[in-house]
Amino acid sequence: MRVDETTAEQRVAVMRELAEAGWALRGAPLPSYTRADMPGRVIRPPESK
């Protein structure tokens, strides 16, 4: 599947399949936290002077 031959919806669907397969290989359930509680951080570029 080439990126220039697929829609955004198709690419998101493939990513979901890959994520589910990865969690299954790990032997763990899919995370159930809310979007507000997802781990991560925001990195913003420094302000211009």
DSSP file (Angstrom, degrees, kcal/mol; ACC not computed):
  #  RESIDUE AA STRUCTURE BP1 BP2  ACC     N-H-->O    O-->H-N    N-H-->O    O-->H-N    TCO  KAPPA ALPHA  PHI   PSI    X-CA   Y-CA   Z-CA
    1    1 A M              0   0    0      0, 0.0     2,-0.4     0, 0.0     5,-0.1   0.000 360.0 360.0 360.0 123.2    0.0    0.0    0.0
    2    2 A R    >   -     0   0    0      1,-0.1     3,-1.7     3,-0.0     4,-0.1  -0.777 360.0-132.2 -98.6 141.5    1.5    3.3   -1.1
    3    3 A V  G >  S+     0   0    0     -2,-0.4     3,-1.4     1,-0.3    -1,-0.1   0.875 107.3  54.7 -59.1 -39.2    0.7    6.5    0.8
    4    4 A D  G 3  S+     0   0    0      1,-0.3    -1,-0.3    -3,-0.0     3,-0.0   0.528 108.3  50.7 -76.0  -2.3    0.0    8.4   -2.4
    5    5 A E  G <  S+     0   0    0     -3,-1.7     2,-0.3     2,-0.1    -1,-0.3   0.224 102.8  70.7-115.1  12.6   -2.6    5.8   -3.4
    6    6 A T  S <  S-     0   0    0     -3,-1.4     2,-0.2    -4,-0.1     3,-0.0  -0.878  74.3-120.2-128.3 159.6   -4.6    5.7   -0.2
    7    7 A T     >  -     0   0    0     -2,-0.3     4,-2.1     1,-0.1     5,-0.2  -0.518  32.5-109.7 -89.7 164.7   -7.0    7.9    1.7
    8    8 A A  H  > S+     0   0    0      1,-0.2     4,-2.4     2,-0.2     5,-0.2   0.890 120.7  56.1 -59.0 -39.1   -6.4    9.3    5.2
    9    9 A E  H  > S+     0   0    0      1,-0.2     4,-2.1     2,-0.2    -1,-0.2   0.892 106.5  49.1 -61.7 -40.6   -9.2    7.0    6.4
   10   10 A Q  H  > S+     0   0    0      2,-0.2     4,-2.0     1,-0.2    -1,-0.2   0.897 111.1  49.5 -66.3 -40.1   -7.4    3.9    4.9
   11   11 A R  H  X S+     0   0    0     -4,-2.1     4,-2.2     2,-0.2    -2,-0.2   0.900 110.7  49.5 -67.0 -39.9   -4.1    4.9    6.6
   12   12 A V  H  X S+     0   0    0     -4,-2.4     4,-2.3     2,-0.2    -1,-0.2   0.900 109.6  52.7 -63.9 -40.4   -5.8    5.4   10.0
   13   13 A A  H  X S+     0   0    0     -4,-2.1     4,-2.1     1,-0.2    -2,-0.2   0.900 109.8  47.8 -62.2 -41.3   -7.5    2.0    9.6
   14   14 A V  H  X S+     0   0    0     -4,-2.0     4,-2.5     2,-0.2    -1,-0.2   0.906 110.0  52.7 -66.1 -41.2   -4.2    0.3    8.9
   15   15 A M  H  X S+     0   0    0     -4,-2.2     4,-2.6     1,-0.2    -2,-0.2   0.896 107.8  51.5 -62.0 -39.2   -2.6    2.1   11.9
   16   16 A R  H  X S+     0   0    0     -4,-2.3     4,-2.7     2,-0.2     5,-0.2   0.931 109.3  50.0 -63.1 -44.4   -5.4    0.8   14.1
   17   17 A E  H  X S+     0   0    0     -4,-2.1     4,-2.3     1,-0.2    -2,-0.2   0.918 112.1  47.9 -59.1 -43.4   -4.8   -2.7   12.9
   18   18 A L  H  X S+     0   0    0     -4,-2.5     4,-2.3     2,-0.2    -1,-0.2   0.905 112.0  49.1 -65.4 -41.3   -1.1   -2.4   13.6
   19   19 A A  H  X S+     0   0    0     -4,-2.6     4,-2.3     2,-0.2     5,-0.2   0.928 112.4  47.6 -64.4 -44.7   -1.7   -0.9   17.1
   20   20 A E  H  X S+     0   0    0     -4,-2.7     4,-2.2     1,-0.2    -2,-0.2   0.897 112.2  50.1 -63.7 -39.7   -4.1   -3.7   18.0
   21   21 A A  H  X S+     0   0    0     -4,-2.3     4,-2.6    -5,-0.2    -1,-0.2   0.899 109.4  52.1 -65.2 -39.8   -1.7   -6.4   16.7
   22   22 A G  H  X S+     0   0    0     -4,-2.3     4,-1.7     2,-0.2    -2,-0.2   0.919 110.8  46.0 -62.7 -44.9    1.1   -4.8   18.8
   23   23 A W  H  X>S+     0   0    0     -4,-2.3     5,-2.2     1,-0.2     4,-0.9   0.886 112.6  51.7 -65.5 -37.9   -0.9   -4.9   22.0
   24   24 A A  H ><5S+     0   0    0     -4,-2.2     3,-0.6     1,-0.2    -2,-0.2   0.910 108.3  50.9 -65.8 -41.4   -2.0   -8.5   21.3
   25   25 A L  H 3<5S+     0   0    0     -4,-2.6    -1,-0.2     1,-0.3    -2,-0.2   0.853 108.6  52.6 -62.7 -34.1    1.6   -9.6   20.7
   26   26 A R  H 3<5S-     0   0    0     -4,-1.7    -1,-0.3    -5,-0.2    -2,-0.2   0.714 111.3-126.3 -72.7 -20.3    2.5   -8.0   24.0
   27   27 A G  T <<5 +     0   0    0     -4,-0.9    -3,-0.2    -3,-0.6    -2,-0.1   0.744  68.9 121.9  79.7  24.2   -0.3  -10.0   25.6
   28   28 A A      < -     0   0    0     -5,-2.2    -1,-0.3     1,-0.0    -2,-0.1  -0.870  64.7-110.6-119.8 151.7   -1.9   -6.9   27.1
   29   29 A P        -     0   0    0      0, 0.0     3,-0.1     0, 0.0    -1,-0.0  -0.366  46.6 -88.9 -72.5 159.2   -5.3   -5.4   26.7
   30   30 A L        -     0   0    0      1,-0.1   -10,-0.0    -2,-0.1   -11,-0.0  -0.406  56.0 -94.1 -62.3 144.6   -5.8   -2.2   24.8
   31   31 A P        -     0   0    0      0, 0.0    -1,-0.1     0, 0.0    -8,-0.0  -0.266  33.0-163.9 -59.8 148.8   -5.4    0.9   27.1
   32   32 A S        +     0   0    0     -3,-0.1    -2,-0.0     2,-0.0     2,-0.0   0.210  43.5 123.1-121.2  15.2   -8.7    2.2   28.5
   33   33 A Y        -     0   0    0      1,-0.1     2,-0.1     4,-0.1     5,-0.1  -0.343  64.1-105.6 -75.9 161.0   -7.7    5.6   29.8
   34   34 A T    >   -     0   0    0      1,-0.1     3,-0.8    -2,-0.0     4,-0.4  -0.351  29.7-107.1 -80.0 164.8   -9.5    8.7   28.6
   35   35 A R  G >  S+     0   0    0      1,-0.3     3,-1.2     2,-0.2    -1,-0.1   0.884 121.4  56.1 -58.9 -38.7   -7.9   11.2   26.1
   36   36 A A  G 3  S+     0   0    0      1,-0.2    -1,-0.3     0, 0.0    -3,-0.0   0.777 110.4  45.5 -64.9 -25.9   -7.4   13.7   29.0
   37   37 A D  G <  S+     0   0    0     -3,-0.8    -1,-0.2     2,-0.1    -2,-0.2   0.341  82.0 127.1-100.6   5.6   -5.4   11.0   30.9
   38   38 A M    <   -     0   0    0     -3,-1.2     2,-0.1    -4,-0.4    -3,-0.0  -0.375  65.4-112.4 -64.3 138.9   -3.2    9.8   28.0
   39   39 A P        +     0   0    0      0, 0.0     2,-0.3     0, 0.0    -1,-0.1  -0.421  68.7  88.3 -69.7 147.9    0.5    9.9   28.8
   40   40 A G        -     0   0    0     -2,-0.1     2,-0.3     2,-0.0     0, 0.0  -0.876  56.8-117.6 151.6 178.5    2.5   12.3   26.9
   41   41 A R        -     0   0    0     -2,-0.3     2,-0.5     2,-0.0     0, 0.0  -0.986  16.9-122.5-147.8 156.8    3.8   15.9   26.9
   42   42 A V        -     0   0    0     -2,-0.3     2,-0.6     2,-0.0    -2,-0.0  -0.886  21.8-166.0-102.0 126.7    3.5   19.0   24.7
   43   43 A I        -     0   0    0     -2,-0.5    -2,-0.0     0, 0.0     0, 0.0  -0.956   8.4-170.2-114.8 115.8    6.7   20.5   23.4
   44   44 A R        -     0   0    0     -2,-0.6     3,-0.1     1,-0.0    -2,-0.0  -0.801  26.3-110.0-105.8 147.0    6.3   23.9   22.1
   45   45 A P        -     0   0    0      0, 0.0     3,-0.1     0, 0.0    -1,-0.0  -0.373  46.6 -91.4 -68.7 153.3    9.0   25.8   20.1
   46   46 A P        -     0   0    0      0, 0.0     2,-0.1     0, 0.0     0, 0.0  -0.302  49.0 -98.7 -63.0 150.4   10.6   28.8   21.9
   47   47 A E        -     0   0    0      1,-0.1     2,-0.1    -3,-0.1    -3,-0.0  -0.437  37.8-115.2 -70.7 142.9    8.9   32.1   21.4
   48   48 A S              0   0    0     -2,-0.1    -1,-0.1     1,-0.1     0, 0.0  -0.476 360.0 360.0 -74.7 148.5   10.5   34.4   18.7
   49   49 A K              0   0    0     -2,-0.1    -1,-0.1     0, 0.0    -2,-0.0   0.410 360.0 360.0-105.6 360.0   12.1   37.6   19.9
